[in-house]
Amino acid sequence: MAAISPSTWQKSTFSPDGSDCVYIAATSDGTVLLRESDEPQTILTTDPRQLGALIAGLRSPHDGSPE
């Protein structure tokens, strides 16, 4: 994977100023990269579909029962 420049990373608008920020970047092949400001060397990789499913799951009400 090619190195992603700092200017390519975008900070989440839900992240506060300072630490505890989530950053996202996309590679030329469509891979989505996620990192957290406290450990920028740790990068999670996913694709847009999987990231969308994660966000939808986090937004939906959940009663705690298994599906």
Secondary structure, DSSP 8 states (H G I E B T S, - for coil): -----TTT-EE-TTS-SSSS-EEEEE-TTS-EEEEETTEEEEEEEE-HHHHHHHHHHHHS---S---
